[in-house]
Amino acid sequence: MKRKALFVGMLLANTPSYAVFCDYPVETDDPNNGIVNYIGGTYDRDRDRIKVMQCANGEIKTAGSPTASYTLSLAKSLSEYVSTVTKTRSGGLKIFGFGGGKSRSVSETFIQKNYSSTFSVEYKAYLGNDVFVIDGNNPLTTVAQQAKANYCDFKRICGTHFVYQTEKGANVTMAFRFVFGDAETKNGFDNSLNFNIDVAIPVYKLPVKIPVSFNLSNVTSNQSSTVKQNTQVEVYMFQEGGDVAALGRAVGSTNGEEAPIVSCSLNNLAACDNAIIKAINYLASTEFVDGIKATPAIVNEAIRPFWEVESSLYALSNSELTPAIETARLNLADAYVQRNGDLSKAKQLLSSSLTQSHRNELHSLVSTLEKELEDLRKTALICYSDLSQCEAKTN
C-alpha cells in the first residue's frame, strides 16, 4: 500500500502522555499486506495498522478537480535513492520497509552496484478528492459504540484514526541509474545534469508541464568522452493506479518492475531515448487517462483522530508509541537497508572470477546476511505489534 498520511489534530497537552501498552499478538508477516484502506476506513497510528472494520458513520462526497504534476529528484548514490523511496512509499519508514508493499519491490529492483548514481522523474495525475463527512449526531457505528468503553478493545477493532479524505489517480515514475565502470569514472560524472523539461501540454483536462523535450542525450551532453565510454544507464518505469500493464505495452517491454526497460551506453542512448518518448506519449494518451478513470489508486489520504468527533475517546490521544520505540524502528530500518545493500554487493561479487576459498567465504557471508535480514524483519514486526517488547528486543 502506498500512504502519505496527514495527521490531523494535535495533542492538547504540551508534555506528551503515554498510554499503557495494549496486549497485541506478535505478527509473523506484514498485517497490511494486500489490504487497501478506503474512505471512512480506520487505522491504528501506533502500529501503522489498517483496520478492516467500519467504525465511523458518515457520507462520502466528491470535491476538487483533476490536476497533474511532475517532480524531478536526484540521488548521489543508489542507496540514498532506495532509502528515500522506501521511506516515502511506506508513509515514513513504517512496516512496509521490511517486506511487502511497493517499497519492497522498489528496494529489491535497485540492486546495489559499487559505482552508481540515480535520478527519477515522477508524474502524478489526480482525479479529485473524496471527503468523508462525519455524522455529527451519531459519529460511531454500533460496533464502535460497543467497543469504546475499553481503550485497548477500541484500538484493536477500530484503531485510533479514520480516513476522512482520499486523493484518487495514478503515479508513474521513470528512474534512471547510471552505472560507472570504476570509481574514477563516477568521480568524473557531473551530477548537475542538463534538464529541459518545462514544456506545457494539456493532458485531457489534466493540464501540466511534463518532460516532453526530456531525453538522456541532452541530459548527459556535458559529460566527458571518458565518462560516456565507461558508463551504462538503466531505465526503470513504474505505475501505480490505472492499467499498470499499459505502461509496459506502450514502451514495448515485458520485463515488468523487476528489470530495467532498457540499458544503454552513454555513447549510444538511442534505445533509452526512444523508451522515454514512448512513455511520455503514453502519459498524454487517452489510454492512460481512461485507465485511471476505470481503476484509480488511492495515491494520498488524510486521517482524523476519533477523539475529535467523540470526546469520550480522548484517551486514544495518549499514544503507546514512546520515543524509544520510534528510535528503535528507525534504527531497524537503517540496519535493514545497510544489510540489504551488503547482501546485494556480496551476490554481485559471486559472479566475478574468484578462488574457491573466496567463493566459499562469500557464500557464508550471504547466508549470514540473509539470516540477519530475516531477524531484523521479525524484530520489526514485534515493534509494530507487541510494542511492550520492542525496546528490549532492539537493545
C-alpha positions, 0 to 999 in steps of 0.5 A: 500500500502506498500512504502519505498520511496527514495527521490531523489534530494535535495533542492538547497537552504540551508534555506528551502522555503515554498510554499503557501498552495494549496486549497485541499478538506478535505478527509473523508477516506484514498485517497490511499486506494486500489490504487497501484502506478506503474512505471512512476506513480506520487505522491504528497510528501506533502500529501503522495498522489498517483496520478492516472494520467500519467504525465511523458513520458518515457520507462520502462526497466528491470535491476538487478537480483533476490536476497533474504534476511532475517532480524531478529528484536526484540521488548521489548514490543508489542507496540514498535513492532506495532509502528515500523511496522506501521511506516515502512509499511506506508513509515514513519508514513504517512496516512496509520497509521490511517486506511487502508493499511497493517499497519492497519491490522498489528496494529489491529492483535497485540492486546495489552496484559499487559505482552508481548514481540515480535520478527519477522523474515522477508524474502524478495525475489526480482525479479529485478528492473524496471527503468523508463527512462525519455524522455529527449526531451519531459519529460511531457505528454500533460496533464502535459504540460497543467497543469504546468503553475499553481503550485497548478493545477500541484500538484493536477493532477500530484503531485510533484514526479514520480516513476522512479524505482520499486523493484518487489517480495514478503515479508513474515514475521513470528512474534512471541509474547510471552505472560507472565502470570504476570509481574514477569514472563516477568521480568524473560524472557531473551530477548537475545534469542538463534538464529541459523539461518545462514544456506545457501540454494539456493532458485531457483536462489534466493540464501540466508541464511534463518532460516532453523535450526530456531525453538522456542525450541532452541530459548527459551532453556535458559529460566527458568522452571518458565518462560516456565510454565507461558508463551504462544507464538503466531505465526503470518505469513504474505505475501505480493506479490505472492499467499498470500493464499499459505502461509496459505495452506502450514502451514495448517491454515485458520485463515488468518492475523487476528489470530495467526497460532498457540499458544503454551506453552513454555513447549510444542512448538511442534505445533509452531515448526512444523508451522515454518518448514512448512513455511520455506519449503514453502519459498524454494518451487517452489510454492512460487517462481512461485507465485511471478513470476505470481503476484509480489508486488511492495515491494520498489520504488524510486521517482524523483522530476519533477523539475529535468527533467523540470526546469520550475517546480522548484517551486514544490521544495518549499514544503507546508509541514512546520515543524509544520505540520510534528510535528503535524502528528507525534504527531497524530500518537503517540496519535493514537497508545497510544489510540489504545493500551488503547482501546485494554487493556480496551476490554481485561479487559471486559472479566475478572470477574468484578462488574457491576459498573466496567463493566459499567465504562469500557464500557464508557471508550471504547466508549470514546476511540473509539470516540477519535480514530475516531477524531484523524483519521479525524484530520489526514486526514485534515493534509494530505489534507487541510494542511492550517488547520492542525496546528490549528486543532492539537493545 
